Amino acid sequence: MDVIGPLQLRVMKYIWKKGPSTVHAVHDALNDEAGAPKLAYTTILTVMRNLAKRGVLEQTAQGRSHLFTPRVDEQTYKTDILVQVRNDLFGGKVKAMLDFVQSTPELSKRRKV
């Protein structure tokens, strides 16, 4: 599986947390996030349709709107991406990847949330 972009990931995080959602629900939720730039409805629609084309979401007609359901759960996505990073950047070696994370201050520091 390919890495998805930052806005696509925001959409997926919402859907993974809330479950099957309409574009309207995702649009409202993302625009309600503190400090986040306001996004057009059509932008979210395009992002969600693109995720459906990539097989990450399933799009189902529901009356006049569409319901988008995750086809990939969050755990599977994270695992697939980490496997790809391990294989592509660290020659398939978990120890090399973990050593890199541990020895890189920007990665090993705890972030205050």
C-alpha positions in Angstrom: 0.0 0.0 0.0 1.2 3.5 -0.8 1.6 6.3 1.7 -1.4 8.6 1.6 -1.0 12.4 1.8 -1.6 14.6 4.8 -5.2 15.6 4.0 -6.1 12.1 3.0 -4.7 10.9 6.4 -6.8 13.5 8.2 -9.9 12.2 6.4 -8.9 8.6 7.2 -8.2 9.3 10.9 -11.7 10.8 11.2 -13.4 7.8 9.4 -11.3 5.3 11.4 -12.5 6.9 14.6 -16.1 7.6 13.7 -16.9 4.9 11.2 -18.7 5.1 7.9 -19.2 8.8 7.1 -20.6 11.2 4.5 -18.6 13.9 2.9 -20.7 16.5 4.8 -19.8 14.9 8.2 -16.1 14.8 7.3 -16.1 18.3 5.9 -17.7 19.7 9.0 -15.4 17.8 11.4 -12.2 18.8 9.6 -13.3 22.5 9.5 -14.1 22.4 13.2 -10.5 21.4 14.1 -8.8 24.2 16.0 -6.1 26.0 14.0 -6.7 24.0 10.8 -7.3 25.9 7.5 -10.9 25.9 6.2 -11.5 23.4 3.4 -14.0 23.5 0.6 -16.7 20.8 0.5 -15.5 19.9 -3.0 -11.9 19.5 -1.8 -13.1 16.9 0.8 -15.3 15.2 -1.9 -12.4 14.9 -4.3 -10.1 13.5 -1.5 -12.6 10.9 -0.5 -13.4 9.9 -4.1 -9.6 9.6 -4.7 -9.3 7.4 -1.6 -12.1 5.2 -3.0 -10.4 4.9 -6.3 -7.2 3.8 -4.5 -9.2 1.1 -2.6 -8.8 2.7 0.8 -12.4 3.7 1.1 -15.6 2.1 -0.3 -18.2 4.5 -1.7 -21.9 3.5 -1.4 -24.8 5.6 -2.6 -27.2 6.4 0.2 -30.1 8.4 -1.0 -28.8 11.7 -2.4 -25.5 11.4 -0.6 -22.7 8.8 -0.4 -21.4 6.8 2.5 -17.7 6.2 2.7 -16.5 3.1 4.6 -12.9 2.2 5.3 -11.7 -0.8 3.3 -8.4 -0.7 5.2 -8.3 -0.5 9.0 -5.9 1.8 10.8 -3.7 -1.0 12.2 -3.3 -2.6 8.7 -2.4 0.8 7.1 0.2 1.5 9.8 1.6 -2.0 9.5 1.8 -1.9 5.7 3.5 1.5 5.8 6.1 0.4 8.4 6.8 -2.7 6.4 7.4 -0.6 3.3 9.7 1.8 5.2 11.6 -1.2 6.7 12.0 -2.8 3.3 12.7 0.3 1.2 14.9 2.3 3.6 16.5 -0.3 5.9 17.0 -3.4 3.7 14.3 -5.3 5.5 16.1 -5.1 8.8 14.0 -4.3 11.8 17.0 -3.7 14.1 18.5 -1.2 11.6 15.1 0.7 11.6 14.8 0.7 15.4 18.4 1.7 15.9 17.8 4.6 13.5 14.7 5.7 15.4 16.4 5.4 18.7 19.6 7.3 17.6 17.7 10.2 15.9 16.8 12.8 18.5 13.9 14.2 16.5 12.3 10.7 16.4 13.1 9.5 19.9 11.9 12.6 21.8 8.5 12.6 23.3 6.3 15.3 21.9 4.1 17.3 24.2 0.5 17.1 22.9 
